[in-house]
Amino acid sequence: MSHLIAPHGGTLVDRMVPASERDTLAAEAAALPRITLSAKQACDLEMIAIGAFSPLTGFVKQADFESICRDMRLADGTIWPIPITLAVDDATRDTLSVGGRAALHHEDGTLLAVVDVEELYPHDRTLEIPSVFRTEDEAHPGVKQVMDEGDWLPGGPRPRAPRRPRGGGRAPAPPLPWAVLKALAKRYNCIRTSAWDKDVLAPGY
């Protein structure tokens, strides 16, 4: 009998590929359109791949994007507070095709994943920003971040990311600066307040 709590949404996602498939993945990626991820996008990708964002299996499609912004729920009704997106600019969008694939790379050139592009839709900031952050003031770090992102959202990709060997991964991340912690705390407070307003979360949580 397992003593683990059930994953959010009922399914624990794992989009990592075993070490034995890394070379095949890299060979496939070499022939695909390339998307270079921001630090935020790279973090979101890893959270999807390891299951920390379960039940998400990829960056959200348009129906989920709009449902999250309006109701803080996925299109199937599962509670979800912020759309997890992969925003790209016009030049990158022109290299992508719906039904195709793309290779996601770190800013240093490292291959992070191969994804399926099931949708490619406009980035509706006028819906996302006031719905998620309850302000349109670019002094808010979340608002500024979304404003600086690309105008197009590849939706529905299911990332397949190389699994790092145990014991040989990255060095531990340094402690977050106080300014970053404050920004995260503000973002959490926006989420919590929005959840209260939409009756998704009971006051007091």
VMD Tcl script that draws the C-alpha trace (Angstrom):
set ca {
  {0.00 0.00 0.00}
  {1.44 3.36 -1.04}
  {1.59 6.16 1.51}
  {2.20 8.80 -1.18}
  {-0.48 11.39 -1.78}
  {-2.16 11.31 -5.19}
  {-0.62 13.69 -7.76}
  {-2.60 16.79 -8.67}
  {-5.06 15.89 -11.40}
  {-4.63 12.18 -10.70}
  {-1.68 11.50 -13.02}
  {2.03 11.85 -12.27}
  {3.69 12.97 -15.49}
  {7.19 11.83 -16.50}
  {8.45 13.18 -19.83}
  {12.11 12.28 -19.32}
  {13.77 9.85 -21.72}
  {16.31 7.25 -20.55}
  {20.01 7.68 -21.18}
  {19.88 4.97 -23.83}
  {17.69 7.21 -26.03}
  {19.67 10.43 -25.67}
  {21.70 10.00 -28.86}
  {18.56 9.26 -30.89}
  {16.87 12.34 -29.45}
  {19.90 14.52 -30.25}
  {20.03 13.24 -33.83}
  {16.34 14.00 -34.31}
  {16.72 17.45 -32.77}
  {19.52 18.41 -35.17}
  {17.08 18.45 -38.08}
  {14.28 20.34 -36.30}
  {13.42 24.05 -35.92}
  {15.20 25.49 -32.90}
  {13.69 27.42 -29.99}
  {16.08 29.01 -27.49}
  {14.45 29.18 -24.08}
  {14.57 31.97 -21.54}
  {15.52 31.07 -17.96}
  {11.82 31.04 -17.02}
  {10.89 28.78 -19.92}
  {13.74 26.39 -19.14}
  {12.52 26.12 -15.54}
  {8.94 25.54 -16.70}
  {10.12 22.85 -19.11}
  {11.93 20.97 -16.37}
  {8.94 21.22 -14.05}
  {6.76 19.68 -16.79}
  {9.29 16.98 -17.64}
  {9.81 15.74 -14.07}
  {6.10 15.86 -13.20}
  {6.18 18.82 -10.81}
  {3.50 20.45 -12.99}
  {1.32 17.32 -13.17}
  {-1.15 16.86 -14.80}
  {0.34 19.13 -17.50}
  {2.10 17.10 -20.19}
  {3.30 20.15 -22.08}
  {2.88 23.87 -22.59}
  {-0.82 24.73 -22.56}
  {-3.04 24.83 -25.62}
  {-5.44 27.69 -26.34}
  {-8.51 26.20 -24.63}
  {-6.52 25.63 -21.43}
  {-4.87 29.06 -21.69}
  {-8.21 30.85 -21.87}
  {-9.82 28.70 -19.16}
  {-6.90 29.26 -16.77}
  {-6.98 33.03 -17.30}
  {-10.75 33.27 -16.82}
  {-11.47 30.58 -14.22}
  {-8.12 29.38 -12.79}
  {-8.92 25.92 -14.14}
  {-7.81 23.79 -17.06}
  {-10.42 23.21 -19.75}
  {-11.28 19.87 -18.08}
  {-12.03 21.65 -14.77}
  {-8.78 20.83 -12.94}
  {-7.63 23.76 -10.77}
  {-4.60 25.51 -12.29}
  {-3.61 29.11 -11.43}
  {-1.21 30.36 -14.11}
  {-0.86 29.43 -17.80}
  {2.43 27.65 -18.49}
  {3.39 28.87 -21.95}
  {6.22 28.78 -24.46}
  {6.09 32.24 -26.03}
  {8.09 32.77 -29.26}
  {8.69 35.76 -31.50}
  {7.59 36.19 -35.14}
  {10.87 34.90 -36.58}
  {10.71 31.70 -34.55}
  {7.02 31.26 -35.28}
  {7.77 31.29 -39.01}
  {10.02 28.24 -38.60}
  {7.32 26.17 -36.84}
  {4.44 24.20 -38.28}
  {1.37 22.75 -36.58}
  {1.77 18.98 -36.48}
  {5.55 19.29 -36.58}
  {8.23 19.21 -33.91}
  {10.82 21.59 -32.51}
  {14.03 21.32 -30.52}
  {14.24 23.32 -27.29}
  {17.68 24.58 -26.33}
  {19.17 26.32 -23.32}
  {20.72 29.74 -23.92}
  {24.15 28.04 -23.78}
  {23.18 25.74 -26.68}
  {22.43 22.61 -24.66}
  {19.57 20.50 -26.03}
  {16.82 20.36 -23.41}
  {13.92 18.64 -25.18}
  {12.08 17.80 -28.37}
  {8.43 18.86 -28.47}
  {5.35 18.28 -30.61}
  {3.63 21.46 -31.85}
  {-0.09 20.75 -31.83}
  {-1.28 24.38 -31.90}
  {0.21 27.78 -32.66}
  {-1.95 30.63 -31.39}
  {-1.65 34.35 -30.60}
  {-0.39 35.33 -27.16}
  {-3.37 37.18 -25.66}
  {-1.67 39.40 -23.10}
  {-4.83 41.50 -22.66}
  {-6.50 38.39 -21.23}
  {-3.53 36.92 -19.36}
  {-2.08 39.91 -17.53}
  {-5.10 41.37 -15.70}
  {-6.55 37.91 -15.06}
  {-3.39 36.43 -13.53}
  {-1.76 39.44 -11.88}
  {-4.76 41.70 -11.16}
  {-2.77 44.65 -12.48}
  {-1.33 45.87 -15.77}
  {1.43 47.89 -14.12}
  {4.78 46.90 -15.64}
  {6.41 47.61 -12.30}
  {4.99 44.23 -11.32}
  {7.70 41.67 -12.25}
  {5.19 39.13 -13.58}
  {3.53 41.72 -15.83}
  {6.89 42.91 -17.16}
  {7.95 39.34 -17.86}
  {4.82 38.56 -19.88}
  {5.04 41.87 -21.77}
  {8.60 41.02 -22.83}
  {7.63 37.58 -24.16}
  {6.89 36.67 -27.78}
  {3.59 37.13 -29.59}
  {2.94 33.45 -30.37}
  {2.30 30.38 -28.23}
  {3.09 26.88 -29.50}
  {0.53 24.80 -27.64}
  {0.21 21.15 -26.73}
  {3.81 20.05 -27.10}
  {4.70 16.94 -25.14}
  {8.36 17.43 -24.26}
  {10.77 14.53 -24.25}
  {13.79 15.60 -22.25}
  {17.09 13.74 -21.71}
  {17.29 12.28 -18.21}
  {20.38 13.40 -16.32}
  {22.34 10.61 -14.63}
  {22.01 10.44 -10.85}
  {24.97 11.86 -8.99}
  {26.35 13.62 -12.05}
  {23.88 16.40 -12.59}
  {24.15 20.10 -12.13}
  {25.63 21.64 -9.03}
  {23.08 22.78 -6.43}
  {21.56 26.12 -7.25}
  {22.70 29.04 -5.08}
  {20.22 30.56 -2.63}
  {17.73 32.89 -4.28}
  {18.41 36.61 -3.80}
  {16.01 38.46 -1.50}
  {14.60 40.47 -4.44}
  {13.68 37.24 -6.23}
  {12.08 35.81 -3.11}
  {10.02 38.98 -2.73}
  {8.89 38.73 -6.36}
  {7.88 35.09 -5.87}
  {5.99 36.00 -2.71}
  {4.10 38.74 -4.58}
  {3.24 36.30 -7.36}
  {1.94 33.77 -4.84}
  {-0.14 36.45 -3.16}
  {-1.66 37.41 -6.55}
  {-2.54 33.76 -7.17}
  {-4.09 33.36 -3.73}
  {-6.09 36.58 -3.98}
  {-7.34 35.67 -7.46}
  {-8.34 32.24 -6.18}
  {-10.37 33.82 -3.39}
  {-12.05 36.20 -5.84}
  {-13.05 33.31 -8.12}
  {-14.12 30.99 -5.26}
  {-11.45 28.46 -6.21}
  {-9.79 28.63 -2.79}
  {-11.43 29.16 0.58}
  {-10.30 32.35 2.39}
  {-7.61 31.59 4.98}
  {-5.51 29.28 2.79}
}
mol new
graphics top color blue
foreach p $ca { graphics top sphere $p radius 0.5 }
foreach p [lrange $ca 0 end-1] q [lrange $ca 1 end] { graphics top cylinder $p $q radius 0.2 }
display resetview
